[in-house]
Amino acid sequence: MQPIRIGNFEVNRIADYQGPFFDPPDFFPDFDPEVVRANTALLGPRLLEPGTGKLIFSFHSFVVRTGHHTILIDSCIGNDKERPTRPQFHRMKSSFIDDLGGLGVKPEEVDFVMMSAGTRGSRTAAGSPPSPTPNTSWPSANTTIGRISI
């Protein structure tokens, strides 16, 4: 994704996971398969996986550069977590830290982390399981869950 500029801010997206996730009836209680059949050309493989018909989801984090600070808005998916009920994320191995580096950002250069899910220490720079100490992954960062700093 190309960076987006909002005033003096630059925003970059880092994909944590993009791929098939839910069967449409599991996500939309009133799902009508006929609507999909009638609009297949509109939906295409970007929204529905051709082989399974599952909805394509994208979970991502954002890096915001203000000119003074580097802020990570973290989706809190992280690597190596036990998630047996979500096979897409179970013991996941992603390239997040490499992708962050591709944007020219090292973990120690992140000033603030806003976690979009309420877990402490949800992502570690090395991709290892989370530490009970929230800032081990982002040693220079003030970590925030919603409005609460930890």
PyMOL CGO cylinders between C-alpha atoms (Angstrom):
from pymol import cmd
from pymol.cgo import CYLINDER

trace = [
    CYLINDER, 0.00, 0.00, 0.00, 1.20, 3.46, -0.80, 0.3, 1, 1, 1, 1, 1, 1,
    CYLINDER, 1.20, 3.46, -0.80, 1.46, 5.74, 2.21, 0.3, 1, 1, 1, 1, 1, 1,
    CYLINDER, 1.46, 5.74, 2.21, -1.45, 8.07, 2.83, 0.3, 1, 1, 1, 1, 1, 1,
    CYLINDER, -1.45, 8.07, 2.83, -0.74, 11.66, 3.82, 0.3, 1, 1, 1, 1, 1, 1,
    CYLINDER, -0.74, 11.66, 3.82, -3.07, 13.45, 6.20, 0.3, 1, 1, 1, 1, 1, 1,
    CYLINDER, -3.07, 13.45, 6.20, -1.71, 16.93, 6.69, 0.3, 1, 1, 1, 1, 1, 1,
    CYLINDER, -1.71, 16.93, 6.69, 1.83, 16.41, 8.01, 0.3, 1, 1, 1, 1, 1, 1,
    CYLINDER, 1.83, 16.41, 8.01, 1.12, 12.81, 9.01, 0.3, 1, 1, 1, 1, 1, 1,
    CYLINDER, 1.12, 12.81, 9.01, 2.12, 9.81, 6.94, 0.3, 1, 1, 1, 1, 1, 1,
    CYLINDER, 2.12, 9.81, 6.94, 0.17, 6.57, 7.41, 0.3, 1, 1, 1, 1, 1, 1,
    CYLINDER, 0.17, 6.57, 7.41, 1.35, 3.14, 6.22, 0.3, 1, 1, 1, 1, 1, 1,
    CYLINDER, 1.35, 3.14, 6.22, -0.54, -0.14, 6.47, 0.3, 1, 1, 1, 1, 1, 1,
    CYLINDER, -0.54, -0.14, 6.47, 1.13, -3.43, 7.41, 0.3, 1, 1, 1, 1, 1, 1,
    CYLINDER, 1.13, -3.43, 7.41, -0.94, -6.52, 6.64, 0.3, 1, 1, 1, 1, 1, 1,
    CYLINDER, -0.94, -6.52, 6.64, -1.01, -9.05, 9.47, 0.3, 1, 1, 1, 1, 1, 1,
    CYLINDER, -1.01, -9.05, 9.47, -3.30, -11.45, 7.64, 0.3, 1, 1, 1, 1, 1, 1,
    CYLINDER, -3.30, -11.45, 7.64, -5.15, -11.33, 4.34, 0.3, 1, 1, 1, 1, 1, 1,
    CYLINDER, -5.15, -11.33, 4.34, -7.06, -14.35, 3.20, 0.3, 1, 1, 1, 1, 1, 1,
    CYLINDER, -7.06, -14.35, 3.20, -10.13, -16.54, 3.52, 0.3, 1, 1, 1, 1, 1, 1,
    CYLINDER, -10.13, -16.54, 3.52, -11.67, -16.30, 6.94, 0.3, 1, 1, 1, 1, 1, 1,
    CYLINDER, -11.67, -16.30, 6.94, -15.41, -16.99, 7.30, 0.3, 1, 1, 1, 1, 1, 1,
    CYLINDER, -15.41, -16.99, 7.30, -18.09, -18.75, 5.35, 0.3, 1, 1, 1, 1, 1, 1,
    CYLINDER, -18.09, -18.75, 5.35, -20.59, -15.99, 4.49, 0.3, 1, 1, 1, 1, 1, 1,
    CYLINDER, -20.59, -15.99, 4.49, -23.51, -17.52, 6.47, 0.3, 1, 1, 1, 1, 1, 1,
    CYLINDER, -23.51, -17.52, 6.47, -21.32, -17.69, 9.59, 0.3, 1, 1, 1, 1, 1, 1,
    CYLINDER, -21.32, -17.69, 9.59, -20.69, -13.94, 9.37, 0.3, 1, 1, 1, 1, 1, 1,
    CYLINDER, -20.69, -13.94, 9.37, -23.98, -12.67, 7.94, 0.3, 1, 1, 1, 1, 1, 1,
    CYLINDER, -23.98, -12.67, 7.94, -26.97, -14.32, 9.64, 0.3, 1, 1, 1, 1, 1, 1,
    CYLINDER, -26.97, -14.32, 9.64, -29.35, -13.36, 6.80, 0.3, 1, 1, 1, 1, 1, 1,
    CYLINDER, -29.35, -13.36, 6.80, -26.94, -14.42, 4.06, 0.3, 1, 1, 1, 1, 1, 1,
    CYLINDER, -26.94, -14.42, 4.06, -28.60, -15.34, 0.76, 0.3, 1, 1, 1, 1, 1, 1,
    CYLINDER, -28.60, -15.34, 0.76, -26.30, -17.40, -1.54, 0.3, 1, 1, 1, 1, 1, 1,
    CYLINDER, -26.30, -17.40, -1.54, -28.41, -16.35, -4.52, 0.3, 1, 1, 1, 1, 1, 1,
    CYLINDER, -28.41, -16.35, -4.52, -27.21, -12.76, -4.10, 0.3, 1, 1, 1, 1, 1, 1,
    CYLINDER, -27.21, -12.76, -4.10, -23.62, -13.96, -4.45, 0.3, 1, 1, 1, 1, 1, 1,
    CYLINDER, -23.62, -13.96, -4.45, -24.42, -16.07, -7.51, 0.3, 1, 1, 1, 1, 1, 1,
    CYLINDER, -24.42, -16.07, -7.51, -26.16, -13.11, -9.15, 0.3, 1, 1, 1, 1, 1, 1,
    CYLINDER, -26.16, -13.11, -9.15, -23.22, -10.76, -8.41, 0.3, 1, 1, 1, 1, 1, 1,
    CYLINDER, -23.22, -10.76, -8.41, -20.16, -12.98, -8.79, 0.3, 1, 1, 1, 1, 1, 1,
    CYLINDER, -20.16, -12.98, -8.79, -18.50, -10.60, -11.26, 0.3, 1, 1, 1, 1, 1, 1,
    CYLINDER, -18.50, -10.60, -11.26, -18.81, -7.71, -8.81, 0.3, 1, 1, 1, 1, 1, 1,
    CYLINDER, -18.81, -7.71, -8.81, -17.40, -9.66, -5.86, 0.3, 1, 1, 1, 1, 1, 1,
    CYLINDER, -17.40, -9.66, -5.86, -14.50, -11.38, -7.60, 0.3, 1, 1, 1, 1, 1, 1,
    CYLINDER, -14.50, -11.38, -7.60, -11.58, -13.17, -5.92, 0.3, 1, 1, 1, 1, 1, 1,
    CYLINDER, -11.58, -13.17, -5.92, -10.67, -10.09, -3.90, 0.3, 1, 1, 1, 1, 1, 1,
    CYLINDER, -10.67, -10.09, -3.90, -13.74, -10.51, -1.69, 0.3, 1, 1, 1, 1, 1, 1,
    CYLINDER, -13.74, -10.51, -1.69, -14.56, -14.23, -1.95, 0.3, 1, 1, 1, 1, 1, 1,
    CYLINDER, -14.56, -14.23, -1.95, -12.09, -17.07, -2.27, 0.3, 1, 1, 1, 1, 1, 1,
    CYLINDER, -12.09, -17.07, -2.27, -12.99, -18.91, -5.50, 0.3, 1, 1, 1, 1, 1, 1,
    CYLINDER, -12.99, -18.91, -5.50, -12.27, -22.43, -4.17, 0.3, 1, 1, 1, 1, 1, 1,
    CYLINDER, -12.27, -22.43, -4.17, -14.15, -22.24, -0.88, 0.3, 1, 1, 1, 1, 1, 1,
    CYLINDER, -14.15, -22.24, -0.88, -16.45, -19.24, -1.22, 0.3, 1, 1, 1, 1, 1, 1,
    CYLINDER, -16.45, -19.24, -1.22, -15.12, -17.89, 2.09, 0.3, 1, 1, 1, 1, 1, 1,
    CYLINDER, -15.12, -17.89, 2.09, -15.03, -14.16, 2.71, 0.3, 1, 1, 1, 1, 1, 1,
    CYLINDER, -15.03, -14.16, 2.71, -11.60, -12.59, 2.30, 0.3, 1, 1, 1, 1, 1, 1,
    CYLINDER, -11.60, -12.59, 2.30, -10.65, -10.59, 5.38, 0.3, 1, 1, 1, 1, 1, 1,
    CYLINDER, -10.65, -10.59, 5.38, -7.75, -8.24, 5.94, 0.3, 1, 1, 1, 1, 1, 1,
    CYLINDER, -7.75, -8.24, 5.94, -6.35, -7.61, 9.39, 0.3, 1, 1, 1, 1, 1, 1,
    CYLINDER, -6.35, -7.61, 9.39, -3.69, -4.95, 9.52, 0.3, 1, 1, 1, 1, 1, 1,
    CYLINDER, -3.69, -4.95, 9.52, -1.78, -2.52, 11.66, 0.3, 1, 1, 1, 1, 1, 1,
    CYLINDER, -1.78, -2.52, 11.66, -0.81, 1.04, 10.85, 0.3, 1, 1, 1, 1, 1, 1,
    CYLINDER, -0.81, 1.04, 10.85, 2.37, 3.06, 11.28, 0.3, 1, 1, 1, 1, 1, 1,
    CYLINDER, 2.37, 3.06, 11.28, 1.70, 6.78, 11.70, 0.3, 1, 1, 1, 1, 1, 1,
    CYLINDER, 1.70, 6.78, 11.70, 4.58, 9.22, 11.44, 0.3, 1, 1, 1, 1, 1, 1,
    CYLINDER, 4.58, 9.22, 11.44, 3.81, 12.70, 12.72, 0.3, 1, 1, 1, 1, 1, 1,
    CYLINDER, 3.81, 12.70, 12.72, 7.15, 14.33, 12.05, 0.3, 1, 1, 1, 1, 1, 1,
    CYLINDER, 7.15, 14.33, 12.05, 7.88, 14.11, 15.78, 0.3, 1, 1, 1, 1, 1, 1,
    CYLINDER, 7.88, 14.11, 15.78, 6.70, 10.61, 16.70, 0.3, 1, 1, 1, 1, 1, 1,
    CYLINDER, 6.70, 10.61, 16.70, 6.30, 7.15, 15.25, 0.3, 1, 1, 1, 1, 1, 1,
    CYLINDER, 6.30, 7.15, 15.25, 3.03, 5.55, 16.34, 0.3, 1, 1, 1, 1, 1, 1,
    CYLINDER, 3.03, 5.55, 16.34, 2.06, 1.91, 15.84, 0.3, 1, 1, 1, 1, 1, 1,
    CYLINDER, 2.06, 1.91, 15.84, -1.66, 1.15, 15.79, 0.3, 1, 1, 1, 1, 1, 1,
    CYLINDER, -1.66, 1.15, 15.79, -1.33, -2.56, 16.45, 0.3, 1, 1, 1, 1, 1, 1,
    CYLINDER, -1.33, -2.56, 16.45, -4.00, -5.11, 15.50, 0.3, 1, 1, 1, 1, 1, 1,
    CYLINDER, -4.00, -5.11, 15.50, -2.56, -7.34, 18.25, 0.3, 1, 1, 1, 1, 1, 1,
    CYLINDER, -2.56, -7.34, 18.25, -2.59, -10.47, 16.14, 0.3, 1, 1, 1, 1, 1, 1,
    CYLINDER, -2.59, -10.47, 16.14, 1.09, -11.28, 16.70, 0.3, 1, 1, 1, 1, 1, 1,
    CYLINDER, 1.09, -11.28, 16.70, 3.06, -14.45, 16.04, 0.3, 1, 1, 1, 1, 1, 1,
    CYLINDER, 3.06, -14.45, 16.04, 3.31, -17.75, 17.91, 0.3, 1, 1, 1, 1, 1, 1,
    CYLINDER, 3.31, -17.75, 17.91, 0.07, -17.39, 19.87, 0.3, 1, 1, 1, 1, 1, 1,
    CYLINDER, 0.07, -17.39, 19.87, -2.11, -20.33, 20.81, 0.3, 1, 1, 1, 1, 1, 1,
    CYLINDER, -2.11, -20.33, 20.81, -5.38, -19.88, 18.93, 0.3, 1, 1, 1, 1, 1, 1,
    CYLINDER, -5.38, -19.88, 18.93, -6.75, -23.34, 18.21, 0.3, 1, 1, 1, 1, 1, 1,
    CYLINDER, -6.75, -23.34, 18.21, -10.23, -21.97, 17.37, 0.3, 1, 1, 1, 1, 1, 1,
    CYLINDER, -10.23, -21.97, 17.37, -8.78, -19.66, 14.68, 0.3, 1, 1, 1, 1, 1, 1,
    CYLINDER, -8.78, -19.66, 14.68, -6.58, -21.81, 12.43, 0.3, 1, 1, 1, 1, 1, 1,
    CYLINDER, -6.58, -21.81, 12.43, -5.54, -18.78, 10.37, 0.3, 1, 1, 1, 1, 1, 1,
    CYLINDER, -5.54, -18.78, 10.37, -3.88, -17.25, 13.44, 0.3, 1, 1, 1, 1, 1, 1,
    CYLINDER, -3.88, -17.25, 13.44, -2.90, -20.37, 15.44, 0.3, 1, 1, 1, 1, 1, 1,
    CYLINDER, -2.90, -20.37, 15.44, 0.88, -20.25, 15.97, 0.3, 1, 1, 1, 1, 1, 1,
    CYLINDER, 0.88, -20.25, 15.97, 1.05, -17.80, 13.07, 0.3, 1, 1, 1, 1, 1, 1,
    CYLINDER, 1.05, -17.80, 13.07, 4.39, -16.83, 11.58, 0.3, 1, 1, 1, 1, 1, 1,
    CYLINDER, 4.39, -16.83, 11.58, 4.14, -13.50, 9.79, 0.3, 1, 1, 1, 1, 1, 1,
    CYLINDER, 4.14, -13.50, 9.79, 6.68, -11.11, 8.35, 0.3, 1, 1, 1, 1, 1, 1,
    CYLINDER, 6.68, -11.11, 8.35, 5.42, -8.19, 10.47, 0.3, 1, 1, 1, 1, 1, 1,
    CYLINDER, 5.42, -8.19, 10.47, 8.77, -7.09, 11.89, 0.3, 1, 1, 1, 1, 1, 1,
    CYLINDER, 8.77, -7.09, 11.89, 10.43, -7.38, 8.47, 0.3, 1, 1, 1, 1, 1, 1,
    CYLINDER, 10.43, -7.38, 8.47, 7.54, -5.42, 6.95, 0.3, 1, 1, 1, 1, 1, 1,
    CYLINDER, 7.54, -5.42, 6.95, 7.97, -2.77, 9.64, 0.3, 1, 1, 1, 1, 1, 1,
    CYLINDER, 7.97, -2.77, 9.64, 11.67, -2.63, 8.77, 0.3, 1, 1, 1, 1, 1, 1,
    CYLINDER, 11.67, -2.63, 8.77, 10.71, -2.26, 5.11, 0.3, 1, 1, 1, 1, 1, 1,
    CYLINDER, 10.71, -2.26, 5.11, 9.05, 1.00, 6.11, 0.3, 1, 1, 1, 1, 1, 1,
    CYLINDER, 9.05, 1.00, 6.11, 12.31, 2.08, 7.72, 0.3, 1, 1, 1, 1, 1, 1,
    CYLINDER, 12.31, 2.08, 7.72, 11.08, 1.57, 11.29, 0.3, 1, 1, 1, 1, 1, 1,
    CYLINDER, 11.08, 1.57, 11.29, 12.90, -0.43, 13.98, 0.3, 1, 1, 1, 1, 1, 1,
    CYLINDER, 12.90, -0.43, 13.98, 10.99, -1.57, 17.09, 0.3, 1, 1, 1, 1, 1, 1,
    CYLINDER, 10.99, -1.57, 17.09, 13.07, 0.74, 19.29, 0.3, 1, 1, 1, 1, 1, 1,
    CYLINDER, 13.07, 0.74, 19.29, 12.02, 3.72, 17.12, 0.3, 1, 1, 1, 1, 1, 1,
    CYLINDER, 12.02, 3.72, 17.12, 8.32, 3.31, 17.94, 0.3, 1, 1, 1, 1, 1, 1,
    CYLINDER, 8.32, 3.31, 17.94, 7.28, 6.05, 20.39, 0.3, 1, 1, 1, 1, 1, 1,
    CYLINDER, 7.28, 6.05, 20.39, 3.67, 5.04, 21.02, 0.3, 1, 1, 1, 1, 1, 1,
    CYLINDER, 3.67, 5.04, 21.02, 1.73, 1.79, 20.58, 0.3, 1, 1, 1, 1, 1, 1,
    CYLINDER, 1.73, 1.79, 20.58, -2.04, 1.85, 20.47, 0.3, 1, 1, 1, 1, 1, 1,
    CYLINDER, -2.04, 1.85, 20.47, -3.34, -1.69, 20.77, 0.3, 1, 1, 1, 1, 1, 1,
    CYLINDER, -3.34, -1.69, 20.77, -6.66, -2.25, 19.03, 0.3, 1, 1, 1, 1, 1, 1,
    CYLINDER, -6.66, -2.25, 19.03, -7.34, -5.35, 21.13, 0.3, 1, 1, 1, 1, 1, 1,
    CYLINDER, -7.34, -5.35, 21.13, -7.13, -5.38, 24.90, 0.3, 1, 1, 1, 1, 1, 1,
    CYLINDER, -7.13, -5.38, 24.90, -4.10, -7.58, 25.50, 0.3, 1, 1, 1, 1, 1, 1,
    CYLINDER, -4.10, -7.58, 25.50, -0.84, -6.61, 27.13, 0.3, 1, 1, 1, 1, 1, 1,
    CYLINDER, -0.84, -6.61, 27.13, 2.40, -7.39, 25.36, 0.3, 1, 1, 1, 1, 1, 1,
    CYLINDER, 2.40, -7.39, 25.36, 0.51, -8.71, 22.38, 0.3, 1, 1, 1, 1, 1, 1,
    CYLINDER, 0.51, -8.71, 22.38, 3.28, -8.50, 19.81, 0.3, 1, 1, 1, 1, 1, 1,
    CYLINDER, 3.28, -8.50, 19.81, 6.94, -9.06, 20.40, 0.3, 1, 1, 1, 1, 1, 1,
    CYLINDER, 6.94, -9.06, 20.40, 9.63, -7.80, 18.10, 0.3, 1, 1, 1, 1, 1, 1,
    CYLINDER, 9.63, -7.80, 18.10, 11.19, -11.23, 17.83, 0.3, 1, 1, 1, 1, 1, 1,
    CYLINDER, 11.19, -11.23, 17.83, 7.81, -12.83, 17.14, 0.3, 1, 1, 1, 1, 1, 1,
    CYLINDER, 7.81, -12.83, 17.14, 7.96, -14.81, 20.37, 0.3, 1, 1, 1, 1, 1, 1,
    CYLINDER, 7.96, -14.81, 20.37, 5.06, -15.24, 22.81, 0.3, 1, 1, 1, 1, 1, 1,
    CYLINDER, 5.06, -15.24, 22.81, 4.08, -12.05, 24.63, 0.3, 1, 1, 1, 1, 1, 1,
    CYLINDER, 4.08, -12.05, 24.63, 5.86, -11.00, 27.74, 0.3, 1, 1, 1, 1, 1, 1,
    CYLINDER, 5.86, -11.00, 27.74, 3.97, -9.89, 30.84, 0.3, 1, 1, 1, 1, 1, 1,
    CYLINDER, 3.97, -9.89, 30.84, 6.00, -6.67, 30.60, 0.3, 1, 1, 1, 1, 1, 1,
    CYLINDER, 6.00, -6.67, 30.60, 4.15, -4.61, 28.00, 0.3, 1, 1, 1, 1, 1, 1,
    CYLINDER, 4.15, -4.61, 28.00, 7.02, -2.59, 26.53, 0.3, 1, 1, 1, 1, 1, 1,
    CYLINDER, 7.02, -2.59, 26.53, 9.62, -5.29, 25.91, 0.3, 1, 1, 1, 1, 1, 1,
    CYLINDER, 9.62, -5.29, 25.91, 8.80, -5.32, 22.19, 0.3, 1, 1, 1, 1, 1, 1,
    CYLINDER, 8.80, -5.32, 22.19, 8.76, -1.58, 21.81, 0.3, 1, 1, 1, 1, 1, 1,
    CYLINDER, 8.76, -1.58, 21.81, 11.36, -0.43, 24.37, 0.3, 1, 1, 1, 1, 1, 1,
    CYLINDER, 11.36, -0.43, 24.37, 10.88, 3.29, 23.69, 0.3, 1, 1, 1, 1, 1, 1,
    CYLINDER, 10.88, 3.29, 23.69, 7.09, 3.23, 23.44, 0.3, 1, 1, 1, 1, 1, 1,
    CYLINDER, 7.09, 3.23, 23.44, 4.28, 4.37, 25.65, 0.3, 1, 1, 1, 1, 1, 1,
    CYLINDER, 4.28, 4.37, 25.65, 1.69, 1.58, 25.21, 0.3, 1, 1, 1, 1, 1, 1,
    CYLINDER, 1.69, 1.58, 25.21, -2.02, 2.36, 25.21, 0.3, 1, 1, 1, 1, 1, 1,
    CYLINDER, -2.02, 2.36, 25.21, -5.13, 0.17, 25.13, 0.3, 1, 1, 1, 1, 1, 1,
    CYLINDER, -5.13, 0.17, 25.13, -7.99, 2.50, 24.32, 0.3, 1, 1, 1, 1, 1, 1,
    CYLINDER, -7.99, 2.50, 24.32, -7.55, 5.41, 26.72, 0.3, 1, 1, 1, 1, 1, 1,
    CYLINDER, -7.55, 5.41, 26.72, -5.54, 3.55, 29.36, 0.3, 1, 1, 1, 1, 1, 1,
    CYLINDER, -5.54, 3.55, 29.36, -1.74, 3.84, 29.35, 0.3, 1, 1, 1, 1, 1, 1,
    CYLINDER, -1.74, 3.84, 29.35, 0.17, 0.85, 30.67, 0.3, 1, 1, 1, 1, 1, 1,
]
cmd.load_cgo(trace, "trace")
